[in-house]
Amino acid sequence: MKTVYQSFDKATLFQRGYLFSLILVAVSLFSPKQALTNIAIMLLALVWLLEGDFKAKYQRLAANWVAVSFMLLFFLYLTGAFYTDNLGAGFKRLETKSSLLIFPLLIGSAIIRQDYLRKTLLTFAFTCVVLSAVALVYQTFVVLEKNDFNYFFSDGLVSIMGKQAAYYSIYVAFSILILIQDLWQRFSGIGWGRKTVFLVAILFLLLFLFLLASRTSLGILLLILIISLVGVGVRYGKLRYTLLMVAALLAFIVGLSVVFPQTVSRFKSLRNISFDFSNTQDIYHFSGEDSEAKWNGLNMRLAKWVCAIDVIRQNPLGVGTGDVKDELVEAYRNRNFTYAAENRFDPHNQFLDTTVAIGIPGLIVLMCCYLLPLYLAIKQKNWLLGSFAILIIACSITESVLSSAQGVIFICFSLFVLLGASVPDKSRKERAANLPQ
């Protein structure tokens, strides 16, 4: 009896350790300093190591094809670091991409209670709500001090957290998806007070996402929500009601467009897709007059993608992990793309970024990393996992999301927490037998 009690107590302790460390990672993602995230990850690794049972963890890891794909992608980058000319940049990029190895290993091989994983997701979402509110209040004082309303938008809005709008907008979109999923699953079992809290939080995050003015995240989220509402309406015979919800959502966005035309102007600037590599005009943002003489977010990316493809054609197996920017700058100069060369832009596309670095094999593995979770979501009919996969795939077209710590840590952490919380019924029963109640 004493042995059973000790075993139970030990298992419970490790599960609580996982919960605490996962929540700490989730909260630390919003910190302006990465040191807190590093400490949280080290704590998670310590719990994993102390728990032991490495043979079983190896077996679970080997059976987890998503984890294997991410780890293989990391080892391709590791290999690329050894044939790169710029070793310093290579190992620095490798350090940034270490999440491709860490989270698949730690979360993908462990047995963690699913309710703890769901608590982690909800903690992330509500942390996003609270800190976004803090950022909005802080930025209000900045706008009043500088007498410039443009500080309410894009990167300026999240300057207090030291984040880029392109990445923080993914955090916000994911938080909206988490809250909608939780509200949908527990709608009939919670009171109207809690329902109101969730609805207000969702609407506030939609407002915040609109102010961030990140076109890809906002556009793909609205597309996911509209298609999902129509699909639910068709499936349950409630199309009239869900169409009303779609209309309300669109009316809300139209209302925001009237109040905050700056975000709309960001979308309007994309009308011009033609470009001249020799153009040295600055890129249109919020301040100043929009004109076809200026670069915009779309034609700038198109020009960079052409140059990235130039590099890939000459180096189908990649230039090495550390030579991406050096080779791109050379390609920019070859096409007289002075503006991009001076700013040493990355390709703003994860698929091209990976292919430039580690070639066609890297692109194939990256596609597996993205498509396997989507396949599992479709197979398991898991709306949240599928929506997250679509969101990341879409953002990877316009951003090099795995080339920044703000992107790669969040994506790898969130994905493997989602996968752990999405185990099918049969596997759930097998895992539950190994967990304390």
Residue, then its C-alpha position, 0 to 999 in steps of 0.5 A: m500500500k505504501t509503494v502504491y501511495q508513493s507511486f501515485d504521489k510521484a506521478t501527481l507531482f510530475q503532472r503538476g510540474y508539467l502544468f506549472s512549467l507549461i503555463l509559465v512558458a505560455v505566459s512568458l511568450f508575452s514577455p519583452k525579454q526571452a530570458l523568462t521563456n528560457i527559464a520556463i523551458m529549462l523548468l519543463a526540461l527538468v520535469w521531463l528529465l526527472e520523470g524518467d521512463f525514457k524507453a517509453k518516451y522514445q517509443r511514443l516519440a518514434a510513433n509521433w510523425v509530427a514530432v519526428s518531422f520537426m526534429l528532422l527539420f532541426f537536424l537539417y538546419l544543424t547539417g546546414a550550419f556545417y557547410t555554411d560560410n558564415l558560421g557565426a550567423g549559422f549557429k545563431r540561427l540554429e539557436t533560434k530554431s532549437s524549439l524545432l527540437i525541444f518542444p517535439l522532444l519534451i511535449g511530444s514524448a511525454i504523457i500530460r493530462q489533457d485537462y492540464l494542456r487545455k488549461t495551458l491553452l486557456t491561460f495563453a488566451f486570457t493572458c493575451v486578453v489582459l496584456s493586450a488591454v494593458a498595451l492599449v491603455y499604455q498606447t493611449f498615453v503614447v498617442l496623447e503625448k506624441n499627438d499622433f494617432n498612428y501609434f495606435f496601429s501595427d508595431g507601435l501598439v505592442s511596443i510595450m511588450g517588445k513584439q512585432a505586429a506580424y507575430y503578435s497578430i498570430y498570438v491574438a488570432f490563436s487566442i480568439l480560436i481558443l476562446i471560441q472553441d472553449l465557449w462552443q464546447r461548454f456553452s450549455g454548461i456555463g452561466w451567462g456571466r461566463k459566456t459574457v466574459f468570453l464574448v467580450a474577450i473575443l470581441f476585444l481581441l478582434l478589435f485589437l487584431f484589427l488595430l494590429a493591421s496584420r493583413t494575413s492573420l486578420g484575413i485568414l481568421l475571418l475566412i476561418l470563422i465565416i466558413s466555420l459558421v456556414g459549415v455549422g449552420v449547414r450541419y445542424g440545420k441552423l443556417r439562418y442563425t449562423l448567417l446572422m452571426v456572419a452578418a454580425l461579424l462582418a458588420f463589426i468589421v465594417g464598423l471598425s473600418v469606419v472608425f479606424p480607416q488606417t487599417v483599411s488603407r493598409f489593405k488598399s495599398l495592396r492594389n499595386i502589385s507591379f514593381d521596379f527593382s531599382n525603386t528606392q522609395d520607402i515602403y508605405h506604412f501608415s503615415g504619409e501619402d500612399s502612392e504607386a511610387k512607394w513600395n507596399g507590403l505585397n509588391m515588396r514581398l513579390a520582388k523579394w520572392v523573385c530574388a529568393i527563387d534566383v538563389i534557389r535555382q543556383n543552390p537547389l540543396g541550399v546555401g547553408t543555415g547561416d548564409v541566407k541573408d548574405e546570398l539574398v543580398e547578393a541576389y538583390r544587388n544582381r537585380n539592382f534591388t538596392y532598397a532590399a540590399e541595404n536593409r538586408f531583408d529576409p524573403h518574408n516567406q518561410f517556404l522560400d527561407t527554408t529552401v534557400a537555407i537547406g534546399i529542396p529536402g528542407l522544403i519537403v520536410l517543412m511541408c510535412c511539419y505543416l501538413l501532418p497536423l492538418y491531416l490529423a485535424i481532418k482525420q480527428k475532426n479537430w477544429l482548433l488544431g485544423s484552424f491553427a494549422i491553416l493559420i500558420i500555413a497562411c502566415s508562412i506565405t507572407e512571413s518567415v515565421l520560423s526565423s524569429a524566436q517570437g514565431v518559432i517558440f510560439i508555433c512549436f509550443s502551441l502545436f505540440v500542446l494542441l496535439g497532446a490535447s487532441v489525442p483520439d478516444k482510443s489513445r486517450k483511454e490508454r494514456a489515462a491509465n498511466l495518469p493520476q486522477 
